[in-house]
């Protein structure tokens, strides 16, 4: 570059604003105009110049082309409705707003030249005049397409720069990892639907052509905390005090979760879960290319089915790296260079389809493999919901985001329009563009789909894959719309054979034989314990014959594309070929076609279940069952018999019918929940209304007249029922919830939960919207419930004015408690983004001098969230912070909020700088101000200096010094001054050990692998004067930054073995050892010993039980100790509760039978009556076992002692 020009995202936005303003002017301006700013197209070049008119000596005017000026370009940007993003300004700067804007115009022009988009002409005398051309797409192209030229050149420029960075890091090895990862990723740049629709080029799409972004929702449960909140968890103070459900639009997810690392794992461990065809792979693809395009690191894609029994580490080295480098054998030097990328936190592992792994417990296997150098990678994983829920605890440290369906009607219509939109890559004159018009097929499909009586299919095609299939069959067929998933797949299969007629003609008999054989093959595959979706050659040949024999079923399946070769079996010495159905969903459909009788799903033998058939309790058969219920060729009577068999199933385990809050056996509930899902496909079932009513009752309780109160079922049952509700018939479920919400006997807590469930399934439904409007308008309803009801209403009916008005009213009511008002503000922040009414109302609240400071803080922080960078919100927070009468609590909140919303704002930066320099300000406020300043102005010298000063000043209290070091670790990443200051702190012999430990820990945060940090921690550990607490902390920090460090492990083992050590420190030392060395038997033995000590303070036993839940996965000794702890009636309830929670986390499926056998005796009516809490905990544990164990194994474990 000719000069050091700013290259962040705001610079790109300014470049695009300038180009868009000029292209827009070209569409409005007369080509003959001779104005100070004139733009003229010449094919793909846009020429920018300007004219000046002057009077001559003979009183005539003369117009001359001289070029344009920057100020004219700036005016055009503003006239086009755009504004320039200005970088942060130093507080002492006196540069005016206009001067800064003109500087940004210059920066934009510089970038256009750097990107080789701008070519200059010599302007007269070069005195501030500009003549240039921009090379774009074409005069006939849209503004969006012309801007895309600039975006692509920007991306290429960024890639080139990053490439240089990676080449510099590995110059001696000459590996360009950025390019390598890009090339490998391109192999996965295909839509899953293209595999299904390969017969027709018109139905092949690039990701960008057809992609409609999906929203995601995160569910987080509040953790049970034994003790106080650490500084690292300080932000939890601001979280709403209930189980929250956070929704992210696609762009917000990429920006906040992927780029900004918002979330409990700071973006390091992310799971994307969804139903079949929900768009999980497509979402992972968009994330992968977004990471690459935004230079966030090196994305490495692994289709988990390809592991074939290998560990992730071995696959990376033996397969991925070998293919990526295109070598016969990978050298040790190459392996080390590759591993270094992981150690430097440069790699994102994108793990697709955990549900397709050849493992009984795929999530447990993944958890065990993310170790060593591999664990330093950021991980984004996709998985089907049923597999995730069956063993979610295996990856409980992951942030979990569920993909939401398309919104109806907006996104469904958008997808249809994109699908049927004519695609012509050759630029066309405007007239021809208009002549092409829109595709009538898409308009006709939408017109048919949007009929009021089409509610069922409208709900069905919110799933992306099913909508794609509908579009494809509609495009080539004159058939009407199907009612079920099975009907949709049936249409597709019929059309598929028609598409193939030209190249591979088949007659009806061949098609029937092939479908039947594929069905038998699919059934056998799904019944396999491993490799359900990866089918070895011999396995397929047994069912379909010889692949080489022309016209055999195997040969035909390959030629038609129903089966595809996907690789070689890694475990096979002969390298046997491996095949797969082109999409797992169709394997399930063919299996459903092959089921002749519902007894193939359930053949109950009550006295000896080992002789029965219980596929209804096998997760991989659930989708097959639902597809079978949707088949039109299955008799109504047979479907009704099956539904009846499910709802009347008797598992023979326990006498629960006499226990009010239970009533049914564990597997009886599972069978009933399957029936509930079944009536979503078999909507004509006579039992549909009764089934939905039962599910709602179990999920939310019922009013008992004799007790005159609302009675709830056990939480495990209620949670299971609420999970089943979105899977059942939506129309009936919405009606039942609407009726429930309107029940005057309903308690507030249940009403809130019902409103939340309605929000999950009621999107766009008028009945649901009306019920929620009535709820928030009801003066008898408490304010907290109104707040949640308004939030839910805003989710299912975005922009609903009543919802926004209700939340603003609650926020501004000083008579309400702060918790309710915070909840209202939080809800408004979720649903009010960009809403003009909400923004205006919040500004009015901020400007009201009669309001209390807490309300103004709420309004300002919420405004900043829904209208990012809003000047009035920032100004209000700045004013609050500077108010000497403000209480410390509200000032703390205002500082925290400013750090979230004030990025780059000069006024906010100046206010925080002033606050830091104020000698009257207390240390806590100064630290928080410095931390917020570092957030909104990264690398700010005053912020770093203030934190360093707080750390080194021995007159400060230890608490604030520790927090200051922690804050510096958060904001000082890569900053040389911060690194130097921390290194100096570590080497300062005058400082206390605790401060030096925190400095070393923070140094590792901002400069991973820093040798001085490691050396300092090792030195601390061996300091004989060091107190035990700091030694433990130092050892744990060392274990985090250098896993497996022998000095750290030895130090913690020594602490555990020290008989002089107090029990609480031993407990913490064992916990730390277990975290840095999972499964360490020394740590587990110490925790088990502590648990068994009856003299131990309950709080320490609780902490020990909690730690076992984190480090002792599958350890039988730990499991036995926790079971024994649960059984002790004299123990404090909270300790038993923690023991049960930990046991639920660490027991494996192999250990579940023994847990059932021991704990089932506590599920008697007597225990329910006399020791309800113990009954409840044991029930929850066995409930968990019942979700994973095969029914015959559970039945045997239950009756073992008999």
N, C-alpha and C positions, 0 to 999 in steps of 0.2 A: 504494500500500500504506500501511496505517496505520503500519507500522513497517518498518524495513529487515530483512526476514527472509531467511534463507539459502535459496538457490534452486538448489542443485546436485542431481545425481542421487540422492545419499543422502537429501536432504530428501524427494524423491518416494517413495523406498523406505519411509521412515518413515510418510508419509501413508498409503500402501497397506497397511502393516502394521497401523496403527490401524483402518482401515476394515475390513480382512479379519477382524481379531479381533472387531470388533463384529458383523459379519454372521454370523460363525461362532457367536457367542454367541446370536444371534437364533434359530438353528436348534436350539440345545440347551436354551434357557431356557423355562420355563413362562411363558406370557403373563400369568398372574395373579401371578407372583412379585413381591414387594416387597422388593427387595434394594438394597444400596448402589449397585449398578450394574444398571440394568434397561433392556432394549432391546425395543421393540415396533414391528412393521411396520404401516404404514397405507398400503396400495397401493405407491407408489413412494417413500415416505418412511419412513426408519428413525428412530424417536424414541428419544433417549437421555436417561435421567433417573436418579434414585436416591431411595431412601427411607431415612429415619432413624427408629429406634424409641427412645422415651424413656419412663421411668417417670413417672407423674403422682403427685400428692400422695396420691391414695387407693390407692396401690400397684397401679395398673393401667398397662399399657403402651399407648403410643399411637404408631402408625406414620404418619409424615407424609412426603409427597413434597417433597423439598428440592433435588433435583438430585444429581449425582454429583461426584466429585473427580478431579483429575488422577492421583492415586496409584492409584485404582481402575482408571482407564483403562490405566495402566502395567502393573498386575498382570494385567489381561485380555490385554494384548499378550503378556506372558510365558507365561501359561497356554495361549495359542494356539500356543506353540512359536516365537514370533517374538522378534527382538531389534532394538533400535534402533541405527542407525548414528550414531555420535557424531563430531562434527567434531574436528579437531586441537585440543589444549589447550596453551596456553602453559606453558612449563616452570615458571614461578613461580606458576602458578595453584593455589589451595588448594580449589577447588570439588570436592565429593565426587562419586562416580560416580552416586549416586541423584539428586542435584541436577541433574547434567547430563542424565540421562535425562528428568527432569520438564521441563527446559527444551525438550527435543526433542518431548515431548508437546505443549507449548504451541506450538512451531513448527508441528507438524502441524495443530493446531486452527486456527492463524492461516492456514495455507495453504488449509484446507478452506473458510474464510470468503472468502479472496481468490479462490478458484476458483468461488465462489457455489454450493458444495455444502452448506455449513453455514448454517443459519438459527437464531439464538439465541432462547431464551425467557428471560424474566427469572427468575433463581433468587433464592431468599430472601436479601435483604440483599446479594446478590452477594458473599458472603464465601467465596470459593474453591469455590463450588458451580456446577455446569454443567448446564443443560438446553438441549438443541438437537435439531434434526432434520437428517438427511442426505438429500438428494434423489439417489436412485440410479436403477437401471433398473426393478426391480420385485421384489416379495416372492418371486415364483415363479422369477425368473431365477437363474442359477448365480452362485456367488461370483465366478467369472472375469468374467461379464458385468457384474456390479455394479461390480467394480473397473475395468472398461473405461471406465465413465462418467467416473471420476476421471482416468484416463490421458488420455482425449481432451480433457478440460478443461485438463489440464496442458499438453498439446501446443499447444492453441489459445492458452493464455496465453503460452507461450514464443514462439510465432510472432508474436503481437501485439507482444511486447517487441522481438523481432528486427526486426519491421517498422518500429518506431519508430527503431531504430538506422539502418536503411537509409534511412529518410526523412530522418533528421537529416543523413546523409552527402550526400544529394542533394536537399536541401530546395529549392534554387533551380530544380531541374529537375522536381520533383514526381513522381519515378518510385518506385514501390513494387516494387523488384526481387524481394523475397521472394514477394510475391503473384503477380507476373508469372510467375516461374519455377514456382510451384506450379500455376498454371492451365495452363501449357504442358505440365507433367509429367503432369497428369491425363489428357491425350490419349493417354498411353502406358500408362495403368493398366489394362491388359487382359492376360489370359493368352494366349499363343500358341495354346493348345489351343482357346480360344473361337472363333478364326477357323476352326478345323477342324470344330467341333461346333455351328456356329451354327444348325443345323436344329432343335435341341431345347433348349428353355429349361432343362430339367432338367440339361443338361450344360454350362451356362454358369456359371462360377465367378468370384468375386472373388479377388484374390490371397490374401487372408487365409483364404478358405474351404478352399483345397486345398493351400496351400503347405506342403511338407515340406522343412525346411532341408537343404541339401546341404553336406557337408564339402568342403574344398579342400585341395590339397597343393601345396606350393611346392618346387621343385627349385633348389638353388643350387650352382654349381660354384665351388670355390676359385679365385680369380684368381691368375694368375702375376704375382708382384710383383718388379720390378727395384728392389731397395733395401730400406730399412727401412720400418717401419710408422709412419705419421704419427700425431700426437695424435688427429686426426679419426677414425682407424681403430683407436683404442686398444682398443675393445671386442672386436676380433677375437682378442685374446689369450685370451678366454674361450670362443671357439667350438670345437666338437669338431673334431678334426683329420681329418675325412673329408668326402666329398661327402654333404651331409645332405638329408634329405627331410622337411620340416616339414609336419605335418598341422594344419589349423585347422578346428574345428567352426564352424558358421555364425555363431553369436553371438560366438565368439572372434575370427573374421575381422573382423566389423564393429567390434568393440571395439578390437582390437589394430592391425589394418592400416589400417582406414578412419579411426577416431577418434584412436587413439594414435600413428599413423604409424610403426609398427614396420616394419622392412624396409630394404633397401639404398637405396631412393629416398625413404624416410620418407613413404611413401604418396602420392608425387606422380605416379608413373607405374606403373600397374597393368594387367596383361593377364590376362583370364580366358579360358582356352582350354578346349575340350571337343569331343566328337564331336557329330554332328548330333543334335539333340533332347536334349542333355545338360542343358538348363536355363540356358543362358548368358544369354538375354534376361531370363528370370524373375529370375535372380540380379542382373542389372544393375538391374532394376526395384526389387528390395528394397533395394539399395544406394542408389538415387536417393531413394526415399521416406524411408529411414532418415537420410540426410544432411539432408533437409528437416525431418523431425520432430525431429531432435536439434540443429538449428540449427548445423550444421557448415559452412554455406556455401550457395551458390546452384547447384543442379544443373541443367545444361542438356543435354538429350538430343538426340543426332543419330543417326538411322539412316543409316549411311554409304552405303547404296545410293542415298539421296536426293541425294548430292552431285552425281551426274551430271556429273563432270568439273570441278566447281568446287573451289576450295581451301576448307579449313575456315574460314579467315578470311572469304572472300567469302560463303560460305553463311551464316555467323553474321550478317553485316551485311545481306545482301541478302534472305535468306529468313527465318531465325529471328527476327531483331529486328523485321522488318517485320510478321510474323505476330503476334509477342508484343505489340507496341504497337498493333496493329490500325490501321496507318496506310498511306496510299497510297505515301508517300515518306518515308524516314528522314532526318531532318535531321542536319547535322554535329554539332550540340550533343548530340543523342541518341546518335550513334555514339561521341562522346568519353566521355559518361557511361557507356556500356556498356563501352568499352575500359578505363576506370578500374577497373571491377569486377575485370577480369583483372589489371591492374597491382597491385591491392591484395590479390591472392591470395584473392579471395572466391569464385571460380568453380570448379566441378567440371564437366569435360566428360565426358559419358557417351557413348562412341562405340560403337554397336552394329553388330556383324556386318561386320568388315573383309573377310571372305571374300565379301561380296556387292557389293563395290565394282567399278566398271567400270574396272579397271586390271589390267595384267599383274603388276605388283609393288605390291600395295596397301599392304604394310607400309612399303616404302621411301617411297611417296608420303606416307603419314601422317607418317613421320619428318621429311620435308622440309617439311611444312606446320606442324609445331608450333614455329613461330618467331615473332619479333616479340612483340607484346603477348599473343598467344594462348598462348605457351609458359609464361606464368605460371600458367595454370590447372592444377589437378590433373586427371589424365586416368585414366579407367577404360575399358578397351577390351575388347570381346569378339571372339573369332575362332575359327574351326574349327581343330582341331589340325593337319590336313594343310597348310593354308595357312600357319599359324604356323611349322611345322617346316621348310617349304620356304624360308623367308627370315627366320628368327628373328633373325639378326644385324642386320637393319635397325632393330630396336627392342630391341637388347641391353641398353639402359639401363633397360628396364622390369622390374619384379618380375613373375614369371610364376607364375600359380596355375592349376592344372588342376582343373576340377570333377570330383569323384568321383561315381560312381554311387550310387544308393540302396543302403543296407545291406540285405542279405537275411538274415533275414526281417523285422527290426523296421520299417524305413522303408517297405518295400513294403507291408506289412500296414497301416501307419498311413495311407498314401496311399489304399489301397482303402477303408478305413473312412471316411475323409473324403469320398471320392468318393460313396459310397453312403449316407452319413448323411443322414437327412431334414432338409431345411432349411425352417424355418418362422420367419419374422421376428417373428410375433406372440407375445408372452409367453403361455405356457400354464400352467395349474395343474399341480402336481406329478403328480396322478393321470394327466392326459392325456399328460404327458411320458413316463411309464412305459408307457402304453398304446401309444404310437407305436412303442416298441421300436427295434431296429436293423434295417436293411434286409437282407432275406434274400438278395438278389442278391449283396451284398458278401460275406456269409458263405459262400455257395455258391462264388463265385469263389475266395475264399481257400482253401477246403477242397480244391477241385480243383487249384489252383496248387501247394499245399504238399505234394502227393504226391511220394514219393521218386523216382518215374520221370520227374518233370517238371523235372529239373535244367536241361535246355537252355532251356526257356521261362523258368525262374526267373532264369537268367543274362541272358536277352534283355530282360526287363522291369525290370532295374535301371536302365535308361535311362528318364528321366521321361516323354519324349514317347511312347515305345512303351508304357509302362505306362498312360498316359492313353488311348491308342488301344485297348488291351486292355479297359480298363474300359468305354469307350464301346460297343465292339462286343458285349461281354458283356451290357451293359444292354439292348440291343435285339435280341439274337440268341440262338438256341438252338444255335449252333455250338460245337464244342469249342475247345480251346486250340491255337493254331498252334505250329509248331516253329521258324520262321524269321522274319526281319524281313519278307521278301516275303510270307509267309503272313499276317502280321498286317496289312500294308497292303491285301492282297487282301480280307480280311474287312471292313476298314473301308470300302473302295470299294463293296463289295456292300451293306453296311448304309446307306451314304450315299445310294444311289439309292432305297432303301426309305424313308428319312426324308423324301425330297423328293417322294414319290409324290402327296401331297395337293395340293401347290402347283404342282409342275412334273413331271407324270407323263411318263415315258419308257419306250419299249419296249426289249426286249433288243437289237434290231438297232441302235437309236439309241445305246444305251450302248456297244456294241462299236465302232461307228464313231467315237464321240467319244473313247473311250479310245485307239484307234489314232491318231487325229489329234493328240490331246494328247501321245502318245508321240513322234510325228514332230516336233512342235513342240519338245518338251523336248530331244530329241537335237540338233536344230539349235542350240538355245539354248546347251546345254552345250558344244558345239563352238566357240562364239564366243570370241574372245580377250577381249572385254569384254562387260559387260552380260549375263552369263549368266542372271541372275535378274530383270532388268528388261527387259521385252520391248516394243518399240515397236509401235504400232498396225499399221503397214505390214507388219512382220515377222510378226505374228500372222495378219493377214488373208491373207497368201500361203498359209498352211497351213489356216486354218479358215474362210475365206470372209468375207462381209460381215457385220459386227456388227449392222447395222440390219435385215437381212433375217430375218424371223421363221422360226424353226426351222433357220437355218443353224447349223453347228457352233460358230461364234464366238458367236452369239446364245445358244445353248444353254449353252455353257461359262460365260458371264457370268451367265445366269439361275440356273444351278445353283450357281454360286460356285466352280467349279474355277479360274477366272481372276477376278482382281479389278483394277479400275482403281486405280492407286496415285499418279497424278500426271501431270505433263506433262514432256516431254523438254526440258530446259533448253537444250540445244544446237540445238534445232529452231526455225527462224524462225516456223513455223506452229504452234508449241506442240502438237506431236503427242502424243497420249495414250500413256501407258505403263502396261503391265499386269504382273502377277506371279501365279505360282501362289501359293495361299494359304500354302504353306510350302515352302521349298526341297527338303525331303526328299521331298515328293510329286512335284515336278518330276523328281527322280532316279528315283522309282519308275515313273512313266509312261515315262520314257526306257528303263528296263530292260525294260518290257513290249514296247517297239517293237524290241528287238534280236532279229533272227531267227537269227543264227548267231554263234558265238564269234569268227569271223574279223573281225567288226566291231570287236573289241577288239584283235586281233593278226593281222596278215597280214605275216609276216616275209619280206623280200626281202634276203637276206644281202649280195649283191654291190652292191646299190644301195638302201639303206634309204629314200632319198627317195621311192621308189615304193611303199613299204609303209604299213601302218597300225599305229600303236603307241600306241593309247589306254591301254594298260596302264601306260604311264609318265606319264600325264597325271593330276595329282592330282584334278581335278574329275570324272574318270570312275571313280575308285576305288569310291565308294559305289554307282554304277550297276552296276558289275561284281559287287559282293557281292550286290546285290539280284537280279541275273540268276541267280547261282548258287543263290539260295534259292527260285527259282520252281519250283513243282511241275509245271508243264506243259512244262519243258525236259527232254529225254531224259537219262537217267543217262549213257549213252555219250558224249553231247556234252559234258556237264560234265567227265567223266573225261578226254576228249581235251584240253579246255582246260587242266585242271590239269597234264596231262603236258606240254603245249606250254610252260607257264610254267616248270616245273622243269627242262626240257631246253633252254631258250632259250640260244642261243650268240650273244654280241654281237660277236664278231670283233675285239675291241679288247684286245690284249695276250696274252702267253703266261704265264698265271698258274697253269696246272694243275701246273706243276713247282715252284711256290713254296709251301712247306708252310703258311705262315701266311696264305695268300690263297686259292689254288685255283680261284677263279672270277673272271669279269670283272665290272665295275661294274654293268652292267645285268642281268647274270645274277643277281646278288644281289637287285636290285630286283624282278625277275620272281618269284624264289623267295619273297621276303617277301610279295608279293601272293598267291601260292599259299597261304602260311601263313594269311593273313587269310581267304582263300576257304574253307578247310576249316572255319572257324567257322560258315559258312552251309551249305556242302555237307559235312555231317558224315559222310556215307556213303562219302566218297572212299576208294578202296583205298590211296591213298598217304598218308593222314593221319598214321599212326604214323611213317612214314619222314620226312615233312616236319618234324614236331615234333622228332624226334630230331636232324635236321640243324640246326635253329634253335638248339636247346639246345647242341649241340656248338660252333657258331660263337660263341655268346654267352658260353660259359664254358670252352671248350677241351676237350681230351681227353688221356687218358694214353697216352703213346707207350712201348711196351714196349722197343723197341730203344734208346731214349734214357733209359729208366727215370725219366721225369719227366712232369709235367703240362705240356702245351704249349698256349699260348693263341694265338688268331688276332690279327691286327692290331686295335688298339683301335677304329678306325673301323668295321670289320666287326663286332666284338663288340658295340659300342654299337648298331649297326643291328639286330642280331639280338635284343638284349635289348629294344629298342623294339618289334620285331615280335611278341615273345612274348605280351604281354597282348592282342594282337589276334587270336591264333589260338584254336583250340579249347581252352577253359579246362580242361576235364576232362583232356584228354590232356597239356596243358602242366603242370598241377599234378602229375600222376603222374610225368612225366619229371623235374621238379625235385625231387620227394620222393626219387626213386631217385638222382639226382645228389648230393643232400645226404648221403645215406647211403653214398656211395662212399668206402671207406677210403683210396683213393689221392688223394683231392681235397686240394689245398692250402688253407690257411686263407683266403687272400684270395678265392679262387674260391667257397669255401663261404659266405663272408659275402655275396658278390654274389648267389649263388643264393638265399640266405635272404631277401635284400631283394626279389628278383623274385617270390619266392613270396608275400611280403607284399602285393605289388601286385595279385595275381590270386586269392589264396587265401582271401578273406574268408569266414569261416563254414565253410570246407571241412574236414571232419574229418580227411582224410588229411594235409592241410597242417599242421593243428594238431598231430597226432600226431608228424609228422616234426620239427617245431620243438621239441616237448617232449623228444623223444629227443636232439636236438642239444644243448640246454642242460643236459641231465642227464648228458651224456657226459664223464667226467673226462679223457679224452684230448684233448678240444677245448680250444684256448687260450681264455683268459679274455676277450679282446677279441671273439672270434667269439661266445662265449656271450652276451656283452652285447648284440651286435647281433641275435642269434637271439632273445633274450628280448624285445627291443624289437619285432621283427617279429611275434612271437607275440602280444604285447599289442595290436598293431594289428589283426590278423585275428581275434582272440578277446578283445575288450576285457574287462579285469578278470581275465584268467587268473592264478590264484594262483601257479602255478609260475613264470610269467614275472616277476611282481613279486618273488617270493622270491629268484629267481636274481639279479636286479639288486641287491636290497638286500644280498645276501651279497657280491657283487662290490664294491659301494660300501664296505662296511665292512671289507674285507680290507686291512690296512696293508702286506702283503707285495707287493701289486700296484703297478705303476707308476701315477703320478698320471693319466696320459693315459687308461688303461683305466678307472680309477675315475671320472674325470670323464665318460667316455663312458657308463658305467653310470648315473650320476646324471642325465645328459642324457636318456637313454632312459626312465628312470623318470618324469622330468618330463613326457615326451610321452604315456605310456600310463597313468599312475597317477592322473590327475586325479579327486579326490573319492573314491578308493578307500580304504575304512576300514582294510583290512589294511596298505596302503602307508603310510598316515598313522601308524598305531600303531607300525609297525616303525621309521619314521624318528624318531618321538618317543623310542623306546627307545634308538636310536643316540645321539641328542642328549644324553640323560640319563646315558649311560654314562661315568663319570669316567675309565675306563681307556683310552678311545679317544684317539687323537692329534687335535690341533686341526684338521688338514686334513680328516679324516673328519667331524668335527662340523660344520665349515663346509659340506661337501658335503651332509650330511644336512639341515642347516637351510635352505640355499638351495633344495634340491629340495622340501622340505616346503612352503616358501613358494610354490613354483610350482604344486604340485598341490592345495594348500589355501590359497588366497589369504588373506593377512592372519592366518595362524595365529600366535597369540600366543607359542607355545613356540618356533617358528622364529625369530621376531623377537627374543625374549628371549635365545636362544642366540647369535645374531649380535651383539647388543649386548654380551653378556658377553665374547665373543671379542674384539671391538674394544677393550674396556677392559682386557684382560689384558696387563699390562706385559711378560710373558714371550713374548708372541706374536711370531712372526717377521713381518717386513714383508710378505712375499709373501702369507701367509694373511690378514693384516689388510687388505691391498688387496682381496683376493677378498671378504672379509666385507663391507667397505664397499660394494663394487660390488653385491653381492647384496642388501644392505639397501636400497639405492636402488631396486632392482627390486620388492621385495615389501613394503616397510614403509610404503606410502602412508597418511598420516594417523595413524600410530600414535604416541601421545604418548611412550611409552618410547623408541622409536627416535629421535624428534625430539630429546628431551632428551639422549640419549647423544651424538648428533652435535653438538649445540650445545656440550656439555661438551668434546668432543674438539677442536672448533675453537678453543675458548678456552684450551686447555692449552698453555702456552709450551714444554713439553718435546717437543711433537709436531713432526715434521719437516714441511717445506713441502709435500712430495708428498702426505703423508697428510692434511694440513689441506685441501689443494685437493680431494682426492677426497671427504673428509667433507663439505665445503661443497657440492660437486656433488651428492652423494647426498641431502643435506638439501634442496636445491632440488627434487630429484625427488619426495621424499615429502611435502614441505610447500611447495608452490609459493609464491614470493614471500617466503619466510622472510628476515627482515631480517639475521639473523646470518650466513646463508649468503652473501647478496649482499655484506655488509660485509666478510666474510673474503676473498672472492675479489677485491674491489676493493683491499683492503689488500695482498694478494699482488702485484697488478699494479703498484701505484704504488710499492712499496718497492724502491728501486734496489739494495738490498743483496741482494735475492733473485737467484737465478740465472735467466738468460733463459728456460731451458727451462720452469721452473715458472711463470714469469710468463706465458709464451705459453699454456700449458695452462690457467692460471687465466682468462685472457681468453676462451679457447675455451669453457670451462665456463660462464662467465657468459653467453655468447651462447646456450648451450643452455637455461639455467634461468630467464633473466631476461625472457622474452618479455612485452612490454607493461609491465614494472615501471618505474615512474617513477624510483625511486632508481637502478636499474641503468642506465637510459638517461642520467640526469643524470651518474652517475659516469663512464660511458664518454665522454660529451661533454666532461667535464672533463679526462679523460685525453688525448683527442685534442688539446685546446687547451693542454696543459701543455708549454712549451718545454724543460723540464728533462728530459723523458723521451726515451729513445732512439727512433729512427725505427721500429725493428722493433716495439716495444711499441705505438706509436701506430698502426701499420698494423693490428696484431691487434685493437686497441681499435675501430678504424673498421670492420673486418670483422665483429666481434662485434656492434657497434651495428646493422649492417644486418640481422643475424639476428633481433634482438629488436625492431627498429623499422624495418621495410622502408621504403625511400624517404627515410630521414632525410637532410636536406639537409646537415647538418653533417658526416655521415660522407662523403658524396660530395665536399664541399669539401675535407675533410682529405686524402682520397686524391689528389685532383687536385694539392693543394699538395705532398704528398710526392713525387709523380712528378716535379715540376719542381724539386725541391730539388737543387742541384748537388752538395751534399755527400753525398747518399744513395748507399749502396752498391748495386751492381747487383742483388744478390739481393732486397733489400727493395723496390727499384723494380719489379722483375718481379712480386713478390707484390702490391704495391699496385695495379699496373696490372691484374692478373688479378682482384683483388677488385672493382675499379671496373667491370671488364667484366661481372662477375657481377651486380652490383646495378643497373647501368645499361647493358644490352646495346647495343653499337654506339657507346659513348662514344668520341668521336674522340681525346680526349687519351690514353685508355688504349691504343687501337690504335696511335697515333703513337709512344707511349713504347716499346711492345714492338717495333715495326718498327725503331726507332732502336737498341734493344738488339741485335737480330739483325744489323743492319748494322755494328755496332761491331767492327772487326778486333782490338781489344785484349781483347775479351771471351773468357773461357775457354769451351771447347767445351760443357761441361756446362751452364753458365748459358744459352748460346745455345740449346741443345736445349730447356731448360725454358721459355725465353721463346717459342720457336716453338710449343711445345706449348700454352702458355697462350693465345697469339694464335689458334691454330687452334680452341681450345675456345670462345673468346668470339666468334670470327668464322669459323664453319665454312667450310672450303673456301678460306680466305685463301691465295692462291698464294705470297705472300711466305713464309709459315710453312712451306708444303709444300716450296718450293725449298730453304729452309734445312735442313730435316730430310733431304731427299734428298741434299744436299751432304754433310751429316755422315755419313750412311750410307755414302757412297762414299769416304770418307776412310780409307785403309788404316792411317794412323798413329794413328787414334782408338782410345782405350781401349774394350775390348769392351763394358763396362758402359754407356758413353754411346751406343754404336751400338745397343745393345739398347733403351735408353730412346727413342732416336729412332725405331726401328722400331715400338715400342709406340705412340708418339704418332701416327705416321702412321695406324695402325689406328683411331685415334679421330677424326681430323680430315679424312682425305683420301678419303672415300667416292667411288668412281668415278673418281678422278684417275689418268689413264693414266701420267703421269710417276712417280707414287708406286708404281703397280703394277709398272712396268718395273724400278724400283730394287729393290723387294722381291724380285722374281723373280731378278734378278741376284745379290742377296745370298744367297738360298737355294742358288744354284748354286756358291758358292765353297767348295771343300772345306777350305781352310786356316782358315776362320773357326771361332771357338769355337761349339760346338754350340748353346749356349743362345741365342746371337744369331740363328742360322739358325732356331731353333725359334720365336723371337719374330717373326721376319720372316714365317714361314709363317702364324702365327696372325693377324698383322695383315693379311696378304694375303687370308686367308679372310674377314675382316671387311669389307674395302673394295671387293672386286671385284664388279662388277655382272654380270648375266647376259650382257650384250652383250660383256663383256670375258673371259668364261670360256673361249671357244674358243681364244683366243691363249694363255691360261695352260695349257690342256690340251696344245696343240701343243708348247710349250716344255718343260714338265715331264715329259711322258710318257716321254721318253728316259731318265729316271732310274728308271724302273720295270722295268728289265731284271733277269733273274736274276743278272747280274754285280754290279749295284749292290746288290741284296739281300744278296749274299754278302759284298761288300767294304765297303759303306758303308750299313749297315742303317738307321741313324738318318735319313740323307738320304732313303732309299727310303720310310721310314715317313712322314716329313713330306710328301713329294711325293704319296704315295698318299692321305693324309688330305685334301689340298687338291683333288686330282682327284675324290676321293669326293664332296666337297662340290659340285663342279661337276656331277657325274653325278646328284645329287639334284634339280637344277634344270633342266639343259639337256634339250631334246628329243633323243631317241636319234639321229635322223638327223644333227643338228647335231654331236653329240658324235663320232659315227662319222667324219664328215667332218674334224673337227678332229684326231682321232687319226691319220688317214691323210693329213693335209695334205701332209707333206713327201715322201710316197711318190709 
